[in-house]
């Protein structure tokens, strides 16, 4: 869901300038398309007949296209592969899956250039190696552009009660929502992150229930279990400034344009410095605007963890990523996709994979 939201945002931000270019010259008719799990069969059929110049997709959809004959023919002319928010993929098997798809795409289009983008990832050398892969068992050459645009940050860890040990559940529950409401009312637009989809719905319900005068149509929930139309509606209303507060699990944590947000609240520990910075970075998107985040702790463990995370975030000490290795299940899935797509020598599917990553 975070990648789907990002895909839709990229499409929107591309279409507007491209439409202006088209008005200047009809020859500049650059088409943009999105293919994800939300894409209908009709839209996929239209795309196959008249492929876009810029295709925005997910790792899973790319793998499917690489195994489809018509799509493979279109992919032979790809010149650029851009992986936005690469940190969201590099540390899990979706990233492993994508790296093998990138090798298959490179085989179809040998002149392909790869670009990776991220604001919160380290170490850059490891991520660069993940991005470009190997050629003849040697790392491909890669240029790293480390552009540090340091914004001013206002970060605090907050507790709803003065005593996290002795306070009862009822007192903690009431105090937490009172604190959240107070923070929301002090700001123009607030984005709240929980760590679960159920938690997202629960926070929206309790805010409406406890403060009916403050929240009715000006609050929304956003997570992967919602329909495509509902998610789009929340994103669009957020951009237009129609919502006072939106509560999300993880689906809005990537770098999408969701309008002006002047406060991000994290309920509980986000479990990593990179994720904390990524979420808090949704606020203050205007030039010179303040990035403002509040980490609301719910117990002693949260307090200690969030205090350490905040200190590391202020010092820009981002967690080191750990790229998965020996993901034989992913390799087997890709080999199956290659076999479905075309006849090939049994050694060929393995020839472009980094050997050390699967031993």
N, C-alpha and C positions, 0 to 999 in steps of 0.2 A: 503493500500500500504506500509506503513512503516513496518508492520509485515511481509508482503510477502517478502520484500527485506531482512529483518532480517532472515527469514526462509531459503532463498536461500543462504545467506552468511554462516549460520550455517552448512548447508549441505556441502558446498564447503570445509569449514574448518575441517569438520569431515572426509570427504572422503579421503583427502590426507594422514593423518596419518594412517587411517585404511587400505589404500592400501599398505603402507609401512609394516604394521603388517602382512598383507596377504602374502607379499613376503617372510617374515621371516618364516611364518608357514601357509600353506594352511588351517589348521584347524581354524585359526582365521578369518573366513569369516563372518565378521559382516556387515550386510546390513543396509543402511540408505535410508529412503524414505521421500518425502515431499508431503503433501496433503493440498492444498489450493484451492481457487476458480479458480486458473490457471491450476490445474491438469486436464488432459483430461480423458474422460471416459475409454479409453484404459489403461492409467496408473493406474487408480483406480482399474480396473479389474485385472491387473497384481498384484497389491498390495494385493488384496483380496485372490488371489490364493497362493501367496508367500509373506506373510507380512514381513516387515523389522524388524530388531531388535531395531532400533532407528527410531521413527516416529516424524517428525517435522511438526507441523500443526498450525492452527489458532483456536480461540474459536468456530467460526461458524462451521468449518469442524469437530471439535471434537464432537459437539452436534449432527451433522448429523450421525456420526459414532455410537454414543451411541444409536441411534434409528434404526440402521440397524442390522439385526440378525447376519449376518456373521461377521461384524466388532465387534459386542459385544463379540462374542466368542474369538476373538483375543485379545480384551482388557482385558479379565479376567486374563491374565498373566502379565499385566503391573506392574512393580516394582517401577518405579520412574516417577513422574510428575514434570518436571522442567519448571517453568514460567520465561523466560528471559525477561528483561526490564519490570518488573512487574508494574512500575509506569505508563506505557502507558495504563494499563487496570484498575488499582485499583480505579480510580476516575471517571469511567463512567460505563454505563450499559453493555458494553461488558465485563467488569470485573465481574459484577453481574452475567451475563450469564455464564461466565467461572467458577465462584465459585460454581454455582449449578451443572454444568457439572462435576466439580471435585468431588462433593458429589456423583453423580451418578457413576462416575468411581470408587470411593472408595467402593461403595456398590458391584460393580463387583469384585474388587480386594482389599479386606480388609487390606492386608499388605502393601498397597501403601504408599510410602514416598513422601512428597511434598517439593520442593525446589524453592525458589524465589530469583531472582537476580536483582539488580538495583544499579546504581551509584549515582542517584539523586532522593532521596525520603525521606520524613519525615512526621510524626514520625514513627520510625521503629516498635514500638510496635503495632500500628494500622494496619500497613501493614502485620505484622506477623499474627495478628488475622484474617485478610482478607484471607491470604494464607491458613492457616490450618483449619479454620472453627471450628465447634462445634461437640461434641460427647456427646449424652445424656444431652443436654442443658448446657454442660460445655466446655470451650475452650480447644482444644487439646493442649498438650504440644508442645513447639516449642523452638528451639535454635536460637538465633540471633547472627550472626557474623558481627560485625561492623568493616570493614577493611577500614580504611581511608588511601588511597594512594594519598597524596596531591602533585599535580604537580604545577610547577610554571606557572602562568598565566599572559598574557599580554593583558589586556582588555582596550578598549577606546570607548567613545561615540564621534562620529564625525558628523559634520554638513557640507553639501555641500556649504553652503553660510554663510556669516557673520551675516546676518539678516534674521531670519526665518519669521518675520512678514511682512516686507516691500518687500521682493523679489517677483518678478512676477513668475507665473507658468513656463513661458518659461525659465527664468534664473535658477530656481530651477531644472527643468528637465535637462537642459544642464549641469549644475554644478554637479548634482548627478552622471550622467554617466561618466563625466570626472574624478570624484573622484574614482568611481568604477574601471575604466580602470587603473588609476594610481596605486591603491592598487594591482590589479591583476598583473600588469607588474613588481611590486616590489617583487613578490613571485613566487615560483615554481609552485604550484598548489593551486587553490582557490575554495572553496565551498561557494556558495551564497544561503541564504535562504530568500525566500519571504513568504508571509502568504497565498497566493492563487495560484492555478494552472494557472489562467489567467495571474497573475503577473509574474510567472516563464517564460512563453512563451514571454511575453512582454519584459522582461529584455534581454533575449537571442536575440530577434529580434533587439532591439535598439543597443545593443553592436555590433552586426554584421553590422548594418546599419551605425552607427557613426564611427566605427573603423575597416573598412574592411581589412586593412593590418594586424591587430592584431588577428582577429577572423574569422575563416572559418570552418575548420574541427576539430579545437582544442577546441570547445565549445559545450556543450550539455545541454539539459533540461531533468529533471527526475521528474515525478509525476505520480499519480495513473491513469490518463486518458490515458496514453501511453500503448501500447501493451506490453505483457510479453517479447517478443523478443527485443523490443527497450529498455526497462528498463534493461534487462540483458546485452545488448550491452554496454550501458553507464556505468554500474557498472564494467564490465570487462575492458573496456578501461581506466576507472579511476584507477583501480588496477594496470594496466600495465604502468601508467604514460603517456598515450597518449593524455590526455586532459589537457589543461591549466586551464580551469574553467568549473564547472558544476553548474547549477542553479536548485534549488529544492524548492518545496513547503514544504512538511513535510516528504516526502517519504524516505529521507536519514538521518533523524534526530536520528534514533535509532542506537545502537552500532554495526554497521556492519563494516567489514574490507574493506575499500575503498582505500587502498593504502596510500601513504604519502601526506597529506594535511597540508600545513604550514600556511594557513590563512582561517578563516571563517568570512564571512560578513553577518550580519543580516540587512536586509532592513526593517526598521520599528520595532516597539516593538514586541517581541515574547510573551508578555502578562504574562509571569511568569518567576521566577528565575530558576526553575527546567528546563523549556524548553530552556531558554537561555544557561544554563550550558550544557544541553544535546547536543544542536546544536554546541556550541563552542567546546565541547569535541571531535568533529570529527577531530579536528586538533591535530598535535603533538602526533601521536600514538606511535612513537618510544620511547624506554626507555630514560628518561631524556630529551626528546624533549619538547620544549615550546608550551603550549596551547595558541593560539593567536586568538583573536576575535575583530572585529570592528562592533559596532552598529551604523549604518548610520540613522540619524533621519531626518524626512521629514517635521515636523511641531512642534509647541510649546508643544503640548500634548506628542508627541513622545520623545521630549527632556527631559521633566520632568520624564516621565515614565522610559525611558532607563537609566537615571542617577540613579534613585532609584534602578532599577534592577541590574545595574552594582555594586553599593555599596553593595547590599545584596549578590551578587554572590561572590565578593571578600571576604566578611566576612563569607561565607558559610552558609548564612541564607536562607535555602530552604523553599518554601511555604509548609504549612501543607496540606496534601491531605484531601479531604472530600469524604469518601466512600458513594455512594448512598444507600439510605434506602427506604423501602416501594415501591420497583420496581415491582408492581403487574403485569405489562404487561410482564416483563421478566419471572416471576414465572409462569404465565399462559402459556407462550410459552413452557417452560420446562415441565410443566405438560402434555401438548399436546404431546410433544415428547416422554414422558414416556408411555402415553396411546397408542401411535402408536407402540411402541417397544414391549410391552407385556401386558398381563392382570395383573392387580394389584389391591390391596385394595385401596379405595378412600383416606384413610388417609396416605397410604405409601409414595406417592410422596412428601408429606409435612414433613414427619417425620425427614428427615436429614437436613432440612433447618433451619437456625438460626431464631427462632421465632421473636426476636426483630427486625430483619431486614425487616419484612414484616407485621408490624402492624401499 
